Amino acid sequence: MTEFSTAPTQQPLTAVIVGTGFGGIGMAIKLRQAGITDFVMLEKSDQIGGTWRDNTYPGAACDVPSPLYSFSFEQDFDWPRFYSGQQDIHRYQQHCVTKYDLMPHVRPSTEVRRAAFDERRGLWEIETAQGDTLLARALITATGQLNRPAYPKIPGIASFRGRIFHSSRWDHAHELSGRRVGVVGTGASAIQFMAHVAERAGQVTLFQRTAPYVLPKPDRKITRAEHWMHRNIPLARKLVRGTVYSVFESLGVGLLKFRPVLAPLKAAWAAHLRLTIKDPALRAKLTPDYPIGCKRILFDNTYYRALAHPNVNVETGDIKGIGENYVVTDDGTKHEIDTLILGTGFAASGFLAPIEIRGRGNRELSAAWRDGAEAYLGITVSGFPNLFMLYGPNTNLGHNSIVYMLESQIQYVKEAIANLRAAPGTSFDVKTDVQNSFNAKLQHALRNTVWAEGCKSWYIAESGKIVNNWSGFTFTYRRLTSRFDIVNYQALVTVKNAIRSREDELRHPVPLYSAAATA
């Protein structure tokens, strides 16, 4: 396998990519295919993979089928299951990195601390925790929304003397057998690892704030015949992917527009709960008090069965504090525990935190986002030229594959960078009125979605603004990002006469650089 890149960079690069998850990998592949090779990928860990590298907890898996949770341009991979687990998804990412020769671009164990736009030179200065500084015309962030664990602020949590860890930092060396285990949270991670915990621990207490909608997951092994068709009949492969896409996209009708479309999903949930939980009192605890879809809909076949184990107790009271070996709930009950597992999700609305990013006029991005993150198309932010975000604000989905959304963003950013290379000395800054108009329409549309129906979720910032989810269908987003709309950007000239002098010429997209053109 090709070794990681370790050589220092002195000359300005075309781009620096931060992160090596699906976004960073896809972006790097498309840059190379466009003949652009002067870029690096900065990875804070010692290996690639992003969230699928970090989340190794038992049962970690994707809730989008494998044919769709993969790049459209890289389907040459034999998935073992229809819904793949963490190890296979990470293996797919490594396959892509190797096949497309990305390893020489990757700098492992390199964490970005600060990035500032130098208006005089039209370059981003990227400073790492290791003391290096890189220069690049474009800064592409592919850090994802689910990369920083969210730790609950519970009085006394620091006094707990047992073992405590977050699900995304699972302690595989810690033996659960016979222990009294407390689990905080009922999100996507918790429902997947609960079966593992229930089967091993002596006693389990699940501290549930809100009950999730958990539907059965139609998972199965992919047969040898299917693998053969996948490798030898391209039309069959496209048909499977297209069918999966269409089914999942149809769920958007209920989430975005017409609630009755979600009725079959709620019926499937109710049947799943009724068949797996026989105790009426426990069923009542596990019944959500909000509309289906307002929080993330979850898919799993083991969660309800795990909660029916005689050694598992579901506690719905609020946690008021934590002691040396117990958790106390609002009724004053002390629940004695030896191990505390935090299935409390991620700090999703923080986006690029904790990186300090400064744009024009030395303005800090966190200040621009004081009332909640926003961007034009979820990709660019006014006042921060040549900064491109993958999986940025309002690009998350409740009904389809984020990899599909990432491919739309990657196409847009690739064309933007081609325009930058064709116009030396120029930077592109999205116009303020364009960004404001886009986000006003987006927030107006979000008010009509199920996510605005009163429940508290990670989709919503503390200000009440929905900052994570896209307001429409994925095919609409693909249309909006199909070309770099240069007319919506201000061209900042940093080198005199380096580009065409007439401003109206910049109103038309510059053709993409091809490999031949850059040879």
PATI-712158 format. One record per residue (C-alpha): x, y, z; residue number from 1. Coordinates in nm, 3 decimals, always signed. Layout:
BEGIN
         u         v         w     i
         X         Y         Z   NUM
...
% end
This chain:
BEGIN
         u         v         w     i
    +0.000    +0.000    +0.000     1
    +0.122    +0.351    -0.082     2
    +0.257    +0.542    +0.216     3
    +0.104    +0.861    +0.353     4
    +0.248    +1.194    +0.239     5
    +0.477    +1.352    +0.499     6
    +0.673    +1.612    +0.300     7
    +0.617    +1.978    +0.402     8
    +0.440    +2.208    +0.159     9
    +0.607    +2.545    +0.082    10
    +0.436    +2.658    -0.240    11
    +0.064    +2.749    -0.240    12
    -0.156    +2.455    -0.321    13
    -0.472    +2.462    -0.524    14
    -0.662    +2.316    -0.232    15
    -0.638    +2.180    +0.119    16
    -0.904    +1.925    +0.211    17
    -0.975    +1.883    +0.583    18
    -1.102    +1.535    +0.661    19
    -1.085    +1.193    +0.499    20
    -1.438    +1.060    +0.534    21
    -1.675    +1.016    +0.241    22
    -1.668    +1.388    +0.159    23
    -1.290    +1.423    +0.158    24
    -1.237    +1.100    -0.033    25
    -1.494    +1.184    -0.300    26
    -1.359    +1.537    -0.341    27
    -1.002    +1.413    -0.380    28
    -1.104    +1.155    -0.640    29
    -1.284    +1.414    -0.851    30
    -0.997    +1.662    -0.829    31
    -0.754    +1.400    -0.954    32
    -0.990    +1.302    -1.235    33
    -1.001    +1.669    -1.337    34
    -0.621    +1.675    -1.361    35
    -0.576    +1.867    -1.035    36
    -0.314    +1.702    -0.818    37
    -0.162    +1.986    -0.613    38
    -0.374    +1.933    -0.303    39
    -0.339    +1.764    +0.035    40
    -0.584    +1.594    +0.269    41
    -0.534    +1.670    +0.637    42
    -0.648    +1.400    +0.878    43
    -0.633    +1.444    +1.255    44
    -0.631    +1.067    +1.314    45
    -0.364    +0.819    +1.210    46
    -0.590    +0.661    +0.946    47
    -0.863    +0.764    +0.703    48
    -1.235    +0.713    +0.744    49
    -1.405    +0.984    +0.949    50
    -1.710    +0.873    +1.146    51
    -1.685    +0.518    +1.010    52
    -1.332    +0.495    +1.150    53
    -1.428    +0.635    +1.489    54
    -1.755    +0.455    +1.563    55
    -1.650    +0.099    +1.635    56
    -1.912    +0.025    +1.902    57
    -2.082    -0.318    +1.884    58
    -2.355    -0.325    +1.621    59
    -2.245    -0.005    +1.443    60
    -2.411    -0.004    +1.101    61
    -2.570    +0.220    +0.840    62
    -2.945    +0.267    +0.801    63
    -2.919    +0.335    +0.426    64
    -2.876    +0.033    +0.194    65
    -2.525    -0.032    +0.066    66
    -2.604    +0.019    -0.307    67
    -2.695    +0.380    -0.224    68
    -2.456    +0.445    +0.065    69
    -2.162    +0.442    -0.175    70
    -2.029    +0.653    -0.459    71
    -2.221    +0.630    -0.786    72
    -1.889    +0.621    -0.971    73
    -1.743    +0.343    -0.753    74
    -1.980    +0.048    -0.739    75
    -1.706    -0.212    -0.788    76
    -1.733    -0.353    -0.437    77
    -1.892    -0.672    -0.305    78
    -2.102    -0.566    -0.008    79
    -2.173    -0.865    +0.219    80
    -2.507    -0.731    +0.339    81
    -2.784    -0.508    +0.208    82
    -2.727    -0.276    +0.507    83
    -2.358    -0.272    +0.583    84
    -2.182    -0.254    +0.916    85
    -1.904    -0.022    +1.023    86
    -1.617    -0.251    +0.930    87
    -1.739    -0.305    +0.573    88
    -1.808    +0.065    +0.518    89
    -1.462    +0.154    +0.643    90
    -1.320    -0.117    +0.418    91
    -1.503    +0.042    +0.122    92
    -1.347    +0.380    +0.205    93
    -1.002    +0.223    +0.217    94
    -1.075    +0.051    -0.115    95
    -1.156    +0.389    -0.274    96
    -0.843    +0.553    -0.133    97
    -0.623    +0.273    -0.266    98
    -0.790    +0.237    -0.607    99
    -0.773    +0.610    -0.682   100
    -0.422    +0.651    -0.538   101
    -0.510    +0.909    -0.275   102
    -0.267    +0.803    -0.005   103
    +0.018    +1.028    -0.127   104
    -0.213    +1.326    -0.068   105
    -0.302    +1.230    +0.291   106
    -0.124    +1.376    +0.593   107
    -0.223    +1.166    +0.896   108
    -0.214    +1.284    +1.257   109
    -0.246    +1.642    +1.136   110
    -0.513    +1.847    +1.309   111
    -0.616    +2.190    +1.182   112
    -0.627    +2.451    +1.456   113
    -0.675    +2.773    +1.259   114
    -0.737    +2.894    +0.904   115
    -0.732    +3.258    +0.796   116
    -0.790    +3.417    +0.455   117
    -0.510    +3.650    +0.346   118
    -0.689    +3.915    +0.138   119
    -0.365    +4.060    +0.004   120
    -0.256    +3.733    -0.155   121
    -0.592    +3.566    -0.200   122
    -0.473    +3.259    -0.011   123
    -0.585    +3.057    +0.288   124
    -0.326    +3.013    +0.562   125
    -0.394    +2.684    +0.739   126
    -0.219    +2.626    +1.071   127
    -0.196    +2.278    +1.222   128
    -0.162    +2.165    +1.581   129
    +0.175    +2.023    +1.481   130
    +0.310    +2.373    +1.405   131
    +0.297    +2.364    +1.026   132
    +0.143    +2.631    +0.803   133
    +0.006    +2.551    +0.458   134
    -0.103    +2.794    +0.187   135
    -0.385    +2.719    -0.053   136
    -0.619    +2.903    -0.285   137
    -0.916    +2.693    -0.170   138
    -0.999    +2.549    +0.170   139
    -1.237    +2.253    +0.148   140
    -1.376    +2.128    +0.478   141
    -1.502    +1.770    +0.488   142
    -1.523    +1.731    +0.865   143
    -1.883    +1.609    +0.866   144
    -2.161    +1.679    +1.113   145
    -2.114    +1.370    +1.331   146
    -1.750    +1.386    +1.434   147
    -1.744    +1.546    +1.781   148
    -1.907    +1.352    +2.067   149
    -2.168    +1.543    +2.268   150
    -2.111    +1.496    +2.640   151
    -2.406    +1.569    +2.872   152
    -2.367    +1.836    +3.138   153
    -2.496    +1.642    +3.439   154
    -2.416    +1.760    +3.793   155
    -2.163    +1.531    +3.957   156
    -2.059    +1.342    +3.644   157
    -1.692    +1.411    +3.719   158
    -1.729    +1.237    +4.058   159
    -1.826    +0.902    +3.906   160
    -1.561    +0.644    +3.999   161
    -1.666    +0.368    +3.760   162
    -1.580    +0.341    +3.391   163
    -1.747    +0.602    +3.171   164
    -1.715    +0.638    +2.793   165
    -1.899    +0.774    +2.489   166
    -2.028    +0.526    +2.232   167
    -1.807    +0.679    +1.960   168
    -1.505    +0.616    +2.183   169
    -1.604    +0.263    +2.282   170
    -1.378    +0.095    +2.536   171
    -1.342    -0.254    +2.390   172
    -1.107    -0.356    +2.671   173
    -1.370    -0.293    +2.938   174
    -1.551    -0.614    +3.030   175
    -1.927    -0.572    +3.083   176
    -2.001    -0.922    +3.211   177
    -2.184    -0.914    +3.543   178
    -2.163    -0.536    +3.575   179
    -2.435    -0.285    +3.653   180
    -2.443    -0.072    +3.341   181
    -2.617    +0.259    +3.286   182
    -2.688    +0.379    +2.933   183
    -2.770    +0.746    +2.873   184
    -2.946    +0.825    +2.547   185
    -3.169    +0.655    +2.291   186
    -3.032    +0.778    +1.960   187
    -2.907    +0.587    +1.656   188
    -2.593    +0.458    +1.830   189
    -2.766    +0.347    +2.151   190
    -3.028    +0.138    +1.975   191
    -2.753    -0.051    +1.793   192
    -2.531    -0.134    +2.090   193
    -2.809    -0.208    +2.342   194
    -2.837    -0.576    +2.243   195
    -2.464    -0.627    +2.304   196
    -2.486    -0.463    +2.646   197
    -2.804    -0.646    +2.750   198
    -2.658    -0.985    +2.660   199
    -2.346    -0.933    +2.873   200
    -2.420    -0.706    +3.167   201
    -2.564    -0.827    +3.494   202
    -2.806    -0.534    +3.513   203
    -2.878    -0.255    +3.263   204
    -3.060    +0.072    +3.325   205
    -3.148    +0.272    +3.016   206
    -3.203    +0.640    +3.097   207
    -3.447    +0.754    +2.830   208
    -3.541    +1.116    +2.782   209
    -3.758    +1.060    +2.474   210
    -3.858    +0.738    +2.304   211
    -3.750    +0.698    +1.940   212
    -3.951    +0.550    +1.656   213
    -3.769    +0.224    +1.579   214
    -3.876    +0.035    +1.267   215
    -3.770    -0.314    +1.161   216
    -3.466    -0.315    +0.935   217
    -3.503    -0.524    +0.617   218
    -3.144    -0.639    +0.625   219
    -3.012    -0.961    +0.474   220
    -2.702    -1.117    +0.322   221
    -2.636    -1.043    -0.045   222
    -2.628    -1.369    -0.240   223
    -2.356    -1.496    -0.472   224
    -2.598    -1.462    -0.765   225
    -2.654    -1.096    -0.679   226
    -2.280    -1.037    -0.660   227
    -2.239    -1.196    -1.002   228
    -2.510    -0.974    -1.151   229
    -2.356    -0.672    -0.981   230
    -2.018    -0.742    -1.143   231
    -2.138    -0.853    -1.486   232
    -2.467    -0.675    -1.560   233
    -2.426    -0.297    -1.522   234
    -2.795    -0.237    -1.601   235
    -2.900    -0.461    -1.311   236
    -2.664    -0.273    -1.079   237
    -2.811    +0.062    -1.186   238
    -3.164    -0.072    -1.151   239
    -3.105    -0.180    -0.791   240
    -2.948    +0.153    -0.697   241
    -3.220    +0.349    -0.875   242
    -3.496    +0.152    -0.705   243
    -3.346    +0.203    -0.360   244
    -3.302    +0.574    -0.431   245
    -3.664    +0.611    -0.544   246
    -3.805    +0.431    -0.241   247
    -3.609    +0.641    +0.004   248
    -3.671    +0.966    -0.184   249
    -4.044    +0.900    -0.166   250
    -4.024    +0.924    +0.213   251
    -3.939    +1.289    +0.165   252
    -4.296    +1.354    +0.055   253
    -4.413    +1.278    +0.409   254
    -4.131    +1.454    +0.590   255
    -4.141    +1.765    +0.372   256
    -4.493    +1.803    +0.241   257
    -4.774    +1.555    +0.306   258
    -4.780    +1.388    +0.649   259
    -5.027    +1.104    +0.560   260
    -4.749    +0.948    +0.351   261
    -4.580    +0.861    +0.684   262
    -4.882    +0.663    +0.808   263
    -4.750    +0.326    +0.678   264
    -4.422    +0.388    +0.859   265
    -4.603    +0.457    +1.184   266
    -4.810    +0.143    +1.136   267
    -4.491    -0.059    +1.079   268
    -4.342    +0.087    +1.397   269
    -4.655    +0.008    +1.600   270
    -4.659    -0.351    +1.477   271
    -4.288    -0.392    +1.547   272
    -4.333    -0.263    +1.903   273
    -4.640    -0.477    +1.967   274
    -4.476    -0.796    +1.841   275
    -4.152    -0.754    +2.037   276
    -4.269    -0.592    +2.362   277
    -4.542    -0.788    +2.540   278
    -4.549    -0.582    +2.861   279
    -4.808    -0.301    +2.823   280
    -4.628    -0.079    +3.076   281
    -4.299    -0.109    +2.887   282
    -4.476    -0.046    +2.556   283
    -4.616    +0.275    +2.702   284
    -4.266    +0.388    +2.800   285
    -4.141    +0.316    +2.450   286
    -4.419    +0.506    +2.273   287
    -4.299    +0.847    +2.142   288
    -4.502    +1.159    +2.223   289
    -4.419    +1.345    +1.900   290
    -4.501    +1.300    +1.528   291
    -4.305    +1.034    +1.346   292
    -4.016    +1.191    +1.157   293
    -3.979    +1.493    +1.387   294
    -3.672    +1.322    +1.526   295
    -3.461    +1.083    +1.323   296
    -3.647    +0.762    +1.234   297
    -3.438    +0.463    +1.338   298
    -3.412    +0.112    +1.192   299
    -3.304    -0.185    +1.400   300
    -3.414    -0.543    +1.468   301
    -3.253    -0.593    +1.809   302
    -3.336    -0.286    +2.020   303
    -3.686    -0.369    +2.142   304
    -3.593    -0.733    +2.205   305
    -3.298    -0.613    +2.414   306
    -3.523    -0.393    +2.626   307
    -3.749    -0.692    +2.693   308
    -3.462    -0.878    +2.866   309
    -3.536    -0.936    +3.237   310
    -3.206    -0.768    +3.334   311
    -3.297    -0.441    +3.156   312
    -3.488    -0.153    +3.311   313
    -3.607    +0.154    +3.119   314
    -3.602    +0.466    +3.334   315
    -3.794    +0.764    +3.196   316
    -3.730    +1.009    +3.480   317
    -3.489    +1.297    +3.424   318
    -3.135    +1.252    +3.551   319
    -3.073    +1.499    +3.831   320
    -2.720    +1.403    +3.925   321
    -2.443    +1.145    +3.931   322
    -2.248    +1.019    +4.230   323
    -1.947    +0.797    +4.280   324
    -2.139    +0.480    +4.189   325
    -2.494    +0.584    +4.108   326
    -2.725    +0.795    +3.896   327
    -3.009    +0.977    +4.071   328
    -3.334    +1.056    +3.887   329
    -3.591    +1.326    +3.956   330
    -3.797    +1.103    +4.186   331
    -3.497    +1.069    +4.418   332
    -3.417    +0.711    +4.321   333
    -3.050    +0.616    +4.323   334
    -2.962    +0.368    +4.048   335
    -2.637    +0.194    +4.140   336
    -2.405    +0.138    +3.842   337
    -2.045    +0.035    +3.774   338
    -2.023    +0.145    +3.410   339
    -2.180    +0.444    +3.237   340
    -2.211    +0.445    +2.857   341
    -2.302    +0.775    +2.690   342
    -2.510    +0.729    +2.377   343
    -2.568    +1.102    +2.364   344
    -2.486    +1.170    +2.002   345
    -2.276    +1.445    +1.855   346
    -2.231    +1.822    +1.862   347
    -2.378    +1.835    +1.513   348
    -2.472    +2.204    +1.493   349
    -2.116    +2.319    +1.567   350
    -2.002    +2.220    +1.216   351
    -1.640    +2.333    +1.174   352
    -1.572    +2.375    +1.548   353
    -1.326    +2.374    +1.712   354
    -1.129    +2.507    +1.412   355
    -1.089    +2.885    +1.425   356
    -1.173    +3.019    +1.079   357
    -1.131    +3.386    +0.987   358
    -1.234    +3.547    +0.660   359
    -1.235    +3.897    +0.514   360
    -1.172    +4.172    +0.766   361
    -1.047    +3.906    +1.010   362
    -1.408    +3.814    +1.086   363
    -1.444    +3.483    +1.269   364
    -1.688    +3.229    +1.131   365
    -1.831    +3.155    +1.475   366
    -1.929    +3.523    +1.502   367
    -2.100    +3.512    +1.163   368
    -2.291    +3.207    +1.284   369
    -2.387    +3.347    +1.623   370
    -2.759    +3.283    +1.559   371
    -2.706    +2.949    +1.391   372
    -2.495    +2.826    +1.101   373
    -2.599    +2.902    +0.746   374
    -2.441    +2.901    +0.401   375
    -2.532    +2.936    +0.037   376
    -2.627    +2.587    -0.081   377
    -2.471    +2.467    +0.242   378
    -2.133    +2.515    +0.073   379
    -2.011    +2.878    +0.076   380
    -2.035    +3.163    +0.328   381
    -2.028    +3.533    +0.244   382
    -1.713    +3.698    +0.373   383
    -1.511    +3.376    +0.350   384
    -1.383    +3.358    -0.009   385
    -1.278    +3.023    -0.154   386
    -1.404    +2.835    +0.152   387
    -1.608    +2.534    +0.045   388
    -1.788    +2.309    +0.291   389
    -1.896    +1.952    +0.225   390
    -2.187    +1.837    +0.443   391
    -2.227    +2.193    +0.565   392
    -2.532    +2.367    +0.714   393
    -2.874    +2.245    +0.596   394
    -2.743    +1.958    +0.385   395
    -2.831    +1.670    +0.615   396
    -3.118    +1.440    +0.520   397
    -3.396    +1.260    +0.698   398
    -3.489    +1.033    +0.411   399
    -3.199    +0.946    +0.179   400
    -2.824    +0.893    +0.141   401
    -2.586    +1.169    +0.243   402
    -2.334    +1.027    -0.006   403
    -2.573    +1.131    -0.284   404
    -2.578    +1.485    -0.142   405
    -2.201    +1.486    -0.111   406
    -2.161    +1.398    -0.478   407
    -2.376    +1.699    -0.567   408
    -2.157    +1.927    -0.354   409
    -1.837    +1.775    -0.489   410
    -1.940    +1.850    -0.847   411
    -2.014    +2.213    -0.753   412
    -1.684    +2.261    -0.570   413
    -1.484    +2.093    -0.845   414
    -1.624    +2.338    -1.100   415
    -1.558    +2.631    -0.863   416
    -1.194    +2.528    -0.831   417
    -1.164    +2.492    -1.206   418
    -1.283    +2.854    -1.232   419
    -1.024    +2.959    -0.974   420
    -0.745    +2.792    -1.169   421
    -0.862    +2.957    -1.490   422
    -0.854    +3.301    -1.324   423
    -0.521    +3.344    -1.142   424
    -0.526    +3.606    -0.871   425
    -0.902    +3.591    -0.827   426
    -1.110    +3.474    -0.532   427
    -1.483    +3.409    -0.529   428
    -1.697    +3.531    -0.240   429
    -2.069    +3.453    -0.247   430
    -2.272    +3.773    -0.243   431
    -2.437    +3.856    +0.089   432
    -2.780    +3.919    -0.062   433
    -2.764    +3.587    -0.247   434
    -2.686    +3.398    +0.072   435
    -2.952    +3.583    +0.270   436
    -3.220    +3.526    +0.007   437
    -3.134    +3.156    -0.023   438
    -3.153    +3.100    +0.352   439
    -3.472    +3.303    +0.397   440
    -3.645    +3.078    +0.144   441
    -3.490    +2.767    +0.295   442
    -3.602    +2.851    +0.650   443
    -3.950    +2.936    +0.523   444
    -3.973    +2.596    +0.358   445
    -3.843    +2.423    +0.672   446
    -4.131    +2.569    +0.874   447
    -4.363    +2.339    +0.682   448
    -4.163    +2.023    +0.747   449
    -4.213    +1.765    +1.020   450
    -3.890    +1.880    +1.189   451
    -4.061    +2.205    +1.289   452
    -4.345    +2.034    +1.475   453
    -4.219    +2.095    +1.826   454
    -3.978    +1.817    +1.920   455
    -3.623    +1.879    +2.035   456
    -3.361    +1.723    +1.811   457
    -3.001    +1.764    +1.696   458
    -3.135    +1.921    +1.377   459
    -3.214    +2.241    +1.569   460
    -2.971    +2.495    +1.716   461
    -3.019    +2.650    +2.058   462
    -3.173    +2.955    +1.888   463
    -3.451    +2.734    +1.750   464
    -3.323    +2.759    +1.394   465
    -3.309    +2.437    +1.192   466
    -2.945    +2.432    +1.084   467
    -2.880    +2.073    +0.981   468
    -3.149    +1.950    +0.744   469
    -3.214    +2.023    +0.379   470
    -3.564    +2.158    +0.309   471
    -3.641    +1.969    -0.010   472
    -3.573    +1.667    -0.223   473
    -3.226    +1.548    -0.313   474
    -3.292    +1.579    -0.685   475
    -3.378    +1.946    -0.632   476
    -3.049    +1.999    -0.454   477
    -2.863    +1.823    -0.733   478
    -3.018    +2.057    -0.987   479
    -2.919    +2.363    -0.782   480
    -2.558    +2.245    -0.754   481
    -2.519    +2.108    -1.106   482
    -2.299    +2.404    -1.207   483
    -2.095    +2.668    -1.028   484
    -2.318    +2.975    -1.063   485
    -2.043    +3.235    -1.081   486
    -2.294    +3.517    -1.131   487
    -2.385    +3.482    -0.761   488
    -2.026    +3.548    -0.653   489
    -1.817    +3.860    -0.617   490
    -1.482    +3.827    -0.793   491
    -1.202    +3.961    -0.574   492
    -0.894    +4.047    -0.781   493
    -0.572    +4.022    -0.583   494
    -0.320    +4.040    -0.868   495
    -0.354    +4.325    -1.115   496
    -0.446    +4.226    -1.470   497
    -0.428    +3.856    -1.383   498
    -0.778    +3.794    -1.517   499
    -0.992    +3.935    -1.793   500
    -1.049    +4.303    -1.732   501
    -1.419    +4.316    -1.820   502
    -1.636    +4.220    -1.523   503
    -1.918    +4.093    -1.745   504
    -1.692    +3.815    -1.871   505
    -1.687    +3.670    -1.520   506
    -2.064    +3.632    -1.534   507
    -2.024    +3.321    -1.747   508
    -1.872    +2.999    -1.617   509
    -1.518    +2.922    -1.723   510
    -1.493    +2.576    -1.883   511
    -1.363    +2.301    -1.655   512
    -0.995    +2.223    -1.681   513
    -0.942    +1.886    -1.832   514
    -0.647    +1.656    -1.785   515
    -0.537    +1.741    -2.139   516
    -0.559    +2.113    -2.077   517
    -0.336    +2.093    -1.771   518
    -0.082    +1.854    -1.919   519
% end
